[in-house]
Amino acid sequence: DIYFALRTSYAEGLNQLVQQIKDFPITSVDDPMFQQLLHLYTDHHSESEATAVKLHPIVFLDLPSIGYQKEWEDLDDFRPEEVIRVTKGDASAIFDKRLEVQLISILNIARTVFVCLVLTLGGLFFSKDANELVLQPIERMTTRVKQLAY
């Protein structure tokens, strides 16, 4: 029995950013070391033409220990299931996963349409077989009984 914790670039990147702020005397957002770390973290999780579209771009980053907070998009535009929230101590980051939610929604709609189609075809074939194997013989039998009765 081995416990395996998934380490994502979202959590691990924020963890490294917070750790570097603690290890080095970074006290200002103007510090070149902080700017370089911030650039690495945000560029890895941002949408740009050079890197194509990221699946989960960063939309909010808060580092209260040095007074840094940036919001790339309005958080009120997101539903709770459309974001990934990551925290490390008092630092937090929020990532956009609307693209993933939209893809899952489209796949769920396609699955629903497929199931409806399969059930409809199954019902039609069952109805045809039931008609041929049950109703038609009974109708023939009642017709013969009526003919014999006259």
Backbone as JSON, one array per atom type, in Angstrom:
{
  "sequence": "DIYFALRTSYAEGLNQLVQQIKDFPITSVDDPMFQQLLHLYTDHHSESEATAVKLHPIVFLDLPSIGYQKEWEDLDDFRPEEVIRVTKGDASAIFDKRLEVQLISILNIARTVFVCLVLTLGGLFFSKDANELVLQPIERMTTRVKQLAY",
  "N": [[0.84, -1.18, 0.0], [0.8, 1.96, -1.11], [0.85, 5.39, -0.77], [-0.03, 7.8, -3.07], [0.36, 11.0, -4.03], [-0.95, 13.23, -6.28], [1.01, 15.4, -8.05], [0.65, 18.4, -9.36], [1.33, 20.86, -11.91], [0.1, 23.16, -11.2], [-0.26, 23.23, -8.35], [2.33, 22.52, -7.5], [3.92, 24.44, -8.74], [2.99, 26.8, -7.5], [3.7, 26.15, -4.9], [6.52, 26.08, -5.14], [6.96, 28.75, -5.81], [6.09, 30.1, -3.47], [7.88, 28.95, -1.65], [10.35, 29.87, -2.63], [10.04, 32.6, -2.16], [10.08, 32.59, 0.61], [12.63, 31.46, 1.17], [14.52, 33.12, -0.08], [15.31, 36.51, 0.52], [12.84, 37.94, -0.45], [10.94, 40.68, -0.63], [9.51, 42.48, -1.99], [7.46, 43.22, -4.81], [8.86, 44.18, -6.9], [11.31, 43.03, -6.99], [13.88, 41.51, -8.86], [14.32, 38.71, -8.86], [11.86, 37.74, -7.95], [10.23, 38.65, -10.03], [11.21, 37.1, -12.15], [10.57, 34.47, -11.27], [7.8, 34.72, -11.07], [7.19, 35.26, -13.73], [7.93, 32.81, -14.94], [6.07, 31.05, -13.73], [3.51, 32.17, -14.36], [3.61, 32.38, -17.19], [3.77, 29.74, -17.92], [1.22, 28.94, -17.4], [-0.57, 30.4, -19.03], [-2.53, 31.83, -21.69], [-1.31, 32.07, -24.93], [-0.2, 33.04, -28.2], [2.18, 31.9, -28.96], [2.51, 29.61, -27.4], [0.29, 28.17, -28.01], [-3.11, 27.27, -27.15], [-3.66, 27.0, -23.74], [-4.83, 24.42, -21.61], [-5.73, 24.94, -19.01], [-5.63, 27.98, -18.23], [-4.11, 30.5, -16.11], [-6.02, 32.58, -13.96], [-6.11, 34.08, -11.68], [-3.97, 35.24, -9.13], [-2.65, 35.34, -5.91], [-0.46, 36.57, -3.61], [-0.06, 37.24, -0.6], [2.06, 37.61, 1.21], [4.01, 39.21, 0.08], [2.54, 41.19, -0.93], [1.35, 40.93, -3.47], [-1.08, 40.76, -5.97], [-3.02, 39.63, -8.61], [-5.45, 39.71, -11.12], [-6.46, 38.15, -13.93], [-8.77, 37.66, -15.32], [-12.24, 38.41, -14.75], [-13.45, 37.05, -11.83], [-16.09, 36.63, -11.23], [-17.27, 35.78, -13.52], [-17.07, 33.08, -13.63], [-18.3, 29.78, -12.98], [-18.48, 27.63, -10.08], [-17.57, 25.01, -10.79], [-15.96, 25.48, -12.93], [-13.41, 26.28, -12.33], [-10.09, 25.74, -11.03], [-8.9, 25.67, -7.88], [-6.07, 26.52, -6.04], [-4.13, 26.39, -3.15], [-1.52, 27.46, -1.0], [-0.44, 27.77, 2.02], [-0.93, 31.09, 2.78], [-1.04, 31.9, 0.21], [-2.63, 31.87, -2.99], [-4.0, 30.51, -6.01], [-5.92, 30.6, -8.99], [-7.3, 28.75, -11.59], [-8.5, 28.54, -14.94], [-10.85, 26.3, -16.11], [-12.76, 26.13, -18.07], [-12.74, 25.3, -20.76], [-12.3, 22.54, -20.58], [-14.61, 21.81, -19.14], [-16.58, 22.5, -21.0], [-15.94, 20.71, -23.08], [-16.44, 18.24, -21.79], [-19.17, 18.57, -21.37], [-20.15, 18.62, -24.02], [-19.44, 16.03, -24.82], [-21.05, 14.56, -23.04], [-23.6, 15.29, -23.95], [-23.48, 14.15, -26.51], [-23.28, 11.46, -25.76], [-25.76, 11.1, -24.54], [-27.51, 11.49, -26.75], [-26.69, 9.32, -28.31], [-27.42, 7.14, -26.63], [-30.21, 7.53, -26.57], [-30.79, 7.08, -29.28], [-29.97, 4.37, -29.56], [-31.77, 3.15, -27.75], [-34.21, 3.82, -29.0], [-33.98, 2.51, -31.51], [-33.7, -0.11, -30.55], [-36.21, -0.44, -29.34], [-37.87, -0.24, -31.61], [-37.05, -2.51, -33.13], [-37.67, -4.52, -31.28], [-40.43, -4.19, -31.12], [-41.16, -4.85, -33.75], [-40.33, -7.57, -33.88], [-41.91, -8.62, -31.8], [-44.43, -8.21, -32.87], [-44.34, -9.87, -35.18], [-43.81, -12.43, -34.04], [-45.66, -12.82, -31.96], [-48.17, -11.32, -32.04], [-49.16, -11.58, -34.76], [-49.41, -14.49, -35.11], [-51.42, -14.95, -33.15], [-53.52, -13.41, -34.17], [-53.95, -14.78, -36.59], [-54.78, -17.22, -35.55], [-57.18, -16.49, -34.21], [-58.65, -15.68, -36.41], [-58.95, -18.14, -37.8], [-60.4, -19.57, -35.89], [-62.77, -18.11, -35.87], [-63.56, -18.62, -38.51], [-64.03, -21.36, -38.35], [-66.13, -21.37, -36.6], [-68.33, -20.47, -38.04]],
  "CA": [[0.0, 0.0, 0.0], [1.59, 3.17, -1.27], [0.06, 6.6, -0.99], [0.51, 8.59, -4.16], [-0.3, 12.3, -4.17], [-0.73, 13.8, -7.59], [1.66, 16.72, -7.99], [0.36, 19.1, -10.6], [2.11, 22.08, -12.1], [-0.61, 24.24, -10.53], [0.09, 23.22, -6.93], [3.79, 22.48, -7.32], [4.45, 25.75, -9.13], [2.68, 27.74, -6.42], [4.54, 25.73, -3.77], [7.89, 26.55, -5.41], [6.95, 30.21, -5.74], [6.01, 30.46, -2.05], [9.13, 28.52, -1.02], [11.41, 30.8, -3.03], [9.81, 33.87, -1.46], [10.53, 32.39, 1.99], [14.06, 31.15, 1.23], [15.28, 34.31, -0.44], [14.64, 37.67, 1.15], [12.01, 38.68, -1.41], [9.96, 41.45, 0.15], [8.84, 43.43, -2.87], [7.09, 42.68, -6.12], [9.81, 44.72, -7.87], [12.54, 42.24, -6.91], [14.09, 40.8, -10.13], [14.15, 37.27, -8.64], [10.42, 37.49, -7.91], [9.7, 38.86, -11.38], [11.58, 35.94, -12.95], [9.76, 33.34, -10.81], [6.42, 35.01, -11.46], [7.14, 35.11, -15.17], [7.94, 31.38, -15.23], [4.81, 30.43, -13.29], [2.35, 32.68, -15.1], [3.73, 32.04, -18.61], [3.48, 28.3, -18.08], [-0.22, 28.77, -17.27], [-1.3, 31.49, -19.67], [-2.82, 31.64, -23.1], [-0.57, 32.93, -25.83], [-0.09, 32.47, -29.55], [3.43, 31.13, -29.07], [2.37, 28.31, -26.73], [-1.04, 27.68, -28.34], [-4.08, 27.47, -26.06], [-3.46, 26.15, -22.57], [-6.08, 23.84, -21.16], [-6.15, 25.63, -17.78], [-4.84, 29.2, -18.01], [-4.24, 31.14, -14.8], [-6.89, 33.75, -13.99], [-5.96, 34.85, -10.45], [-2.83, 34.87, -8.28], [-2.58, 36.17, -4.72], [0.68, 36.3, -2.74], [-0.16, 38.3, 0.41], [3.3, 37.83, 1.97], [4.75, 40.33, -0.51], [1.58, 42.18, -1.42], [1.09, 40.79, -4.9], [-2.36, 40.17, -6.35], [-3.36, 39.95, -9.99], [-6.62, 39.01, -11.65], [-6.42, 38.23, -15.38], [-10.17, 37.69, -15.75], [-13.19, 38.64, -13.65], [-13.8, 35.76, -11.23], [-17.54, 36.51, -11.2], [-17.7, 35.15, -14.77], [-16.86, 31.64, -13.54], [-19.07, 28.94, -12.07], [-17.52, 26.9, -9.22], [-16.99, 23.84, -11.44], [-15.12, 25.92, -14.03], [-12.11, 26.74, -11.85], [-9.24, 24.93, -10.16], [-8.36, 26.53, -6.83], [-4.87, 25.97, -5.41], [-3.63, 27.23, -2.06], [-0.31, 27.05, -0.27], [-0.36, 28.77, 3.09], [-1.84, 32.19, 2.48], [-1.01, 32.15, -1.23], [-3.64, 31.12, -3.73], [-4.07, 30.7, -7.45], [-7.14, 30.06, -9.58], [-7.1, 28.42, -13.0], [-9.71, 28.42, -15.75], [-11.01, 25.02, -16.79], [-13.99, 26.18, -18.86], [-12.58, 24.51, -21.98], [-12.5, 21.14, -20.19], [-16.02, 21.65, -18.78], [-17.34, 22.53, -22.26], [-15.69, 19.45, -23.78], [-17.17, 17.2, -21.07], [-20.59, 18.79, -21.64], [-20.43, 18.17, -25.39], [-19.37, 14.56, -24.82], [-22.24, 14.06, -22.34], [-24.73, 15.45, -24.86], [-23.32, 13.12, -27.54], [-23.61, 10.17, -25.15], [-27.22, 11.07, -24.35], [-28.1, 11.29, -28.07], [-26.38, 7.94, -28.69], [-28.26, 6.23, -25.83], [-31.59, 7.68, -27.07], [-30.84, 6.41, -30.58], [-29.92, 2.93, -29.32], [-33.04, 2.73, -27.15], [-35.26, 3.93, -30.01], [-33.81, 1.39, -32.46], [-34.02, -1.34, -29.82], [-37.67, -0.5, -29.2], [-38.45, -0.54, -32.93], [-36.78, -3.91, -33.47], [-38.43, -5.35, -30.36], [-41.82, -4.08, -31.53], [-41.29, -5.63, -35.0], [-40.25, -8.99, -33.53], [-43.09, -8.98, -31.02], [-45.56, -8.24, -33.8], [-44.22, -11.07, -36.03], [-43.77, -13.68, -33.3], [-46.74, -12.97, -30.99], [-49.47, -10.79, -32.46], [-49.63, -12.16, -36.02], [-49.95, -15.84, -34.9], [-52.68, -14.88, -32.41], [-54.53, -12.92, -35.1], [-54.26, -15.89, -37.51], [-55.53, -18.22, -34.8], [-58.54, -16.01, -34.0], [-59.32, -15.71, -37.72], [-59.31, -19.55, -38.07], [-61.47, -19.95, -34.96], [-63.98, -17.45, -36.39], [-63.96, -19.33, -39.73], [-64.57, -22.64, -37.95], [-67.38, -21.14, -35.89], [-69.43, -20.21, -38.97]],
  "C": [[0.88, 1.24, 0.0], [0.65, 4.33, -1.52], [0.73, 7.42, -2.06], [-0.28, 9.88, -4.27], [0.06, 12.87, -5.54], [-0.14, 15.2, -7.45], [1.46, 17.38, -9.34], [1.24, 20.34, -10.71], [1.43, 23.27, -11.41], [-0.14, 24.34, -9.07], [1.59, 23.29, -6.73], [4.43, 23.81, -7.69], [4.2, 26.8, -8.06], [3.52, 27.42, -5.19], [5.98, 26.24, -3.95], [7.98, 28.07, -5.31], [6.94, 30.68, -4.29], [7.32, 30.11, -1.34], [10.28, 29.46, -1.37], [11.26, 32.15, -2.35], [10.29, 33.77, -0.02], [12.05, 32.23, 2.07], [14.94, 32.35, 0.9], [14.58, 35.51, 0.16], [13.89, 38.51, 0.11], [10.91, 39.37, -0.61], [9.15, 42.39, -0.72], [8.51, 42.76, -4.19], [8.04, 43.19, -7.21], [11.12, 43.96, -7.9], [12.7, 41.44, -8.21], [13.92, 39.27, -10.0], [12.67, 36.92, -8.63], [9.82, 37.63, -9.3], [10.01, 37.66, -12.28], [10.73, 34.72, -12.56], [8.3, 33.51, -11.23], [6.24, 34.8, -12.96], [7.11, 33.63, -15.56], [6.6, 30.72, -14.9], [3.62, 30.88, -14.13], [2.43, 32.35, -16.59], [3.42, 30.57, -18.87], [1.97, 28.06, -18.06], [-0.98, 29.94, -17.87], [-1.54, 31.16, -21.13], [-1.96, 32.6, -23.91], [-0.47, 32.25, -27.18], [1.13, 31.58, -29.67], [3.28, 29.73, -28.47], [1.06, 27.62, -27.06], [-1.96, 27.88, -27.14], [-3.78, 26.48, -24.94], [-4.81, 25.63, -22.12], [-6.62, 24.58, -19.94], [-5.3, 26.88, -17.57], [-5.1, 29.8, -16.63], [-5.12, 32.38, -14.93], [-6.74, 34.62, -12.75], [-4.76, 34.33, -9.67], [-2.75, 35.87, -7.14], [-1.42, 35.68, -3.85], [0.73, 37.39, -1.67], [1.15, 38.59, 1.14], [4.16, 38.96, 1.38], [3.83, 41.36, -1.14], [1.3, 42.11, -2.9], [-0.27, 40.14, -5.1], [-2.67, 40.6, -7.77], [-4.51, 39.08, -10.44], [-6.62, 39.22, -13.16], [-7.82, 38.3, -15.97], [-11.05, 37.9, -14.53], [-13.67, 37.29, -13.11], [-15.31, 35.57, -11.13], [-18.09, 35.84, -12.46], [-17.63, 33.63, -14.72], [-17.86, 30.97, -12.61], [-18.08, 28.13, -11.25], [-16.86, 25.7, -9.91], [-16.06, 24.21, -12.6], [-13.74, 26.4, -13.6], [-11.4, 25.66, -11.04], [-8.63, 25.9, -9.15], [-7.2, 25.81, -6.15], [-4.42, 26.93, -4.33], [-2.38, 26.61, -1.47], [-0.09, 28.11, 0.78], [-1.38, 29.85, 2.82], [-1.87, 32.55, 1.0], [-2.07, 31.31, -1.93], [-3.58, 31.47, -5.21], [-5.35, 30.04, -7.95], [-6.9, 29.9, -11.08], [-8.43, 28.17, -13.68], [-9.77, 27.04, -16.38], [-12.33, 24.95, -17.55], [-13.9, 25.32, -20.12], [-12.82, 23.03, -21.69], [-13.97, 20.88, -19.86], [-16.89, 21.65, -20.04], [-17.17, 21.23, -23.03], [-16.46, 18.31, -23.12], [-18.66, 17.35, -21.33], [-20.98, 18.31, -23.04], [-20.4, 16.65, -25.47], [-20.57, 13.95, -24.11], [-23.49, 14.19, -23.21], [-24.67, 14.38, -25.96], [-23.68, 11.74, -26.99], [-25.11, 10.03, -24.97], [-27.94, 10.81, -25.68], [-27.88, 9.85, -28.53], [-27.28, 6.95, -27.94], [-29.72, 6.32, -26.29], [-31.76, 6.96, -28.4], [-30.84, 4.9, -30.41], [-31.23, 2.42, -28.73], [-34.19, 2.79, -28.15], [-35.18, 2.77, -31.0], [-34.13, 0.06, -31.79], [-35.51, -1.51, -29.66], [-38.35, -0.83, -30.51], [-38.25, -2.0, -33.3], [-37.56, -4.86, -32.57], [-39.9, -5.36, -30.76], [-42.07, -4.92, -32.79], [-41.28, -7.12, -34.69], [-41.47, -9.45, -32.73], [-44.32, -9.1, -31.91], [-45.52, -9.52, -34.64], [-44.36, -12.36, -35.24], [-44.96, -13.89, -32.36], [-48.09, -12.55, -31.58], [-50.01, -11.43, -33.74], [-50.12, -13.61, -35.84], [-51.28, -15.83, -34.14], [-53.81, -14.41, -33.33], [-54.93, -14.01, -36.09], [-55.13, -16.93, -36.81], [-56.97, -17.75, -34.57], [-59.32, -15.98, -35.31], [-59.77, -17.12, -38.05], [-60.45, -19.99, -37.17], [-62.79, -19.35, -35.41], [-64.5, -18.17, -37.63], [-64.59, -20.67, -39.37], [-65.93, -22.48, -37.25], [-68.55, -20.91, -36.83], [-69.74, -21.37, -39.78]]
}
